Amino acid sequence: MILLRVTGVSKAFGGLRAVRRVSFDLAEGEMLGLIGPNGAGKTTLFHLVSGFLRPDEGIVTYAGESLVGLRPHDVCQRGMVRTFQIARPFLRLTVLENVVVGALERVAHRREAVAIAEEMLELTGLADRAGSMGHSLTLPDRKRLELARALATRPRVLLLDEVMAGLNPTETGRLIDLIRAIHGRGITILLIEHVMKAVMALSQRILVLNYGEVIAQGSPEEVVRDPKVIEAYLGEDSAGAEAGAKE
């Protein structure tokens, strides 16, 4: 079943065409990687899919329903939620309270929201930090909190925007394991990432953007061998990306 379908979506800011007639499908249970150089239009595409921006043209459907014109809050309530490149917790709330805020997007009663939040903190490895204040968290813990808050909305589709950014290799490996565990719970994932080790380890398919256009899509092995992708994005790192796919 196709959960998310993007058809001919475009967005311009003045004379800059950030996204140009992008089309792709995301099947239920899939993990799709989205890569490309800085400025390729990846985050703009996330904004268009999740309701933060309205496309100039094209259609975005989720479970057969058009999302065009819906606000992010409406998209979230339908079962699709996103994270952001820079994790910004509520600094004066505890870790648990931060996640309760996410849960209250989908449930009406605080007791139920607290139970969901506690479950998500356990999943993301933050249960022992439940009473800590948001401002006290390290960067890796802020990344996990961002995931926990998103998961507390009970999504069917999770959009991850560079969750590995700024992490060292050990922290990256732990987050890869966590994302695998999240996917193993039946959550469909669309992943923007620059860390090719993570992209190759997690993605079942990869979509490549450059100057707002799709230049390649396919399996990780196919994409890292595509001459257009090597020229536009991977360059000399392509050999390392292939090696990462085999680990």
SVG drawing of the C-alpha trace seen along z (x, -y; Angstrom):
<svg xmlns="http://www.w3.org/2000/svg" viewBox="-10 -37 48 43">
<polyline fill="none" stroke="black" stroke-width="0.4" points="0.0,0.0 1.3,-3.5 1.0,-5.7 2.6,-8.9 2.4,-9.9 4.1,-13.1 3.2,-14.0 4.8,-16.8 5.4,-19.0 7.2,-22.4 8.1,-25.4 9.8,-28.7 10.9,-31.5 11.1,-34.6 13.3,-33.5 14.7,-30.5 13.1,-27.2 13.8,-25.2 11.8,-22.1 11.0,-21.2 8.3,-18.7 9.4,-16.1 7.4,-12.8 7.9,-9.7 5.9,-7.1 6.5,-5.9 5.1,-2.4 3.8,-1.3 6.6,0.2 9.3,-1.2 12.4,-3.2 13.3,-5.7 16.5,-7.7 16.5,-11.3 20.0,-12.6 21.6,-15.4 24.1,-18.3 23.3,-21.3 20.7,-23.5 19.3,-20.6 15.8,-21.2 15.5,-18.3 14.2,-20.3 11.9,-22.3 10.4,-19.1 9.9,-18.0 8.1,-21.3 5.8,-20.7 5.0,-17.2 4.3,-18.0 2.2,-21.2 4.8,-23.9 4.7,-25.1 2.1,-24.9 3.3,-23.7 3.0,-26.1 1.9,-23.0 1.6,-19.3 -0.2,-17.0 0.7,-15.4 -1.6,-12.6 -1.4,-10.5 -3.4,-7.3 -5.3,-8.5 -6.2,-11.9 -4.8,-15.2 -2.7,-17.1 -2.4,-20.3 -3.6,-23.2 -3.6,-21.3 -1.6,-22.7 1.2,-20.7 -1.1,-20.1 -3.7,-18.6 -1.1,-16.4 0.2,-15.2 -3.3,-14.2 -3.7,-12.1 -0.6,-10.1 2.5,-11.7 5.0,-13.7 8.5,-15.2 11.6,-16.0 13.8,-19.0 17.5,-19.4 18.1,-21.4 16.5,-19.8 14.8,-22.4 13.4,-21.0 11.2,-23.1 14.1,-24.2 12.0,-24.9 10.1,-21.6 11.3,-18.2 12.1,-15.5 8.9,-13.7 6.8,-16.9 8.4,-17.6 7.2,-14.2 3.8,-14.6 3.4,-17.7 3.7,-15.4 1.4,-12.8 -1.3,-15.4 -1.5,-16.0 -3.2,-12.6 -4.9,-11.9 -7.1,-14.2 -6.3,-13.0 -3.0,-13.8 -2.9,-10.4 -2.9,-8.6 -0.4,-11.1 2.0,-10.5 1.8,-6.7 2.6,-7.2 5.5,-9.5 7.0,-7.1 6.8,-4.3 8.6,-6.5 11.3,-7.5 11.9,-3.8 12.2,-3.1 14.6,-6.0 16.8,-5.3 15.8,-8.4 13.8,-6.9 16.5,-7.7 16.4,-11.4 12.6,-11.8 12.9,-14.4 15.8,-16.3 15.2,-19.8 15.3,-20.2 18.1,-22.7 20.4,-20.2 20.5,-17.6 23.5,-16.9 23.2,-17.0 22.7,-13.2 20.0,-13.2 18.3,-16.2 18.2,-14.2 16.6,-11.3 14.1,-13.6 13.1,-15.0 12.5,-11.4 10.6,-10.5 8.3,-13.6 7.6,-12.8 6.9,-9.1 4.5,-10.1 2.1,-11.4 1.6,-7.7 2.7,-8.3 2.3,-5.8 4.9,-7.8 7.9,-9.5 9.9,-12.1 13.5,-12.4 15.5,-15.5 19.2,-14.9 18.9,-13.3 22.6,-12.2 24.0,-15.8 26.7,-16.7 27.0,-13.2 30.3,-11.3 30.6,-7.8 29.7,-6.0 26.6,-8.1 25.7,-7.7 25.8,-3.9 23.5,-4.0 21.0,-6.2 21.1,-3.9 20.1,-1.0 17.3,-3.1 15.9,-4.0 16.0,-0.3 14.0,0.5 11.5,-2.2 11.1,-0.9 10.7,2.6 7.6,1.4 5.9,0.9 6.5,-2.8 7.2,-3.9 10.2,-6.3 11.4,-9.0 14.9,-9.9 17.0,-13.0 20.6,-12.4 24.1,-13.4 25.9,-10.7 26.2,-8.1 27.0,-5.3 23.5,-5.8 21.8,-6.2 23.4,-3.0 22.7,-1.1 19.0,-2.1 17.5,-2.8 15.7,-0.2 15.6,-2.8 17.2,-6.1 15.9,-9.2 18.6,-11.8 17.8,-15.5 20.0,-18.1 18.9,-21.7 15.4,-20.7 15.1,-17.9 15.2,-14.1 18.4,-12.9 18.3,-9.2 16.4,-6.7 16.8,-3.1 18.5,-0.7 21.5,-2.0 23.8,0.1 22.4,-1.3 22.4,-4.9 26.1,-5.0 27.2,-3.7 25.1,-6.2 27.5,-8.6 25.1,-11.5 25.0,-11.0 28.8,-10.6 29.3,-13.8 26.7,-15.8 27.1,-14.5 29.2,-11.5 32.4,-12.3 35.3,-10.5 33.2,-9.3 31.3,-6.9 33.8,-4.1 33.3,-4.6 29.5,-4.6 29.6,-1.3 31.8,0.2 29.3,-1.1 26.5,0.7 28.3,4.0 28.9,3.7"/>
</svg>
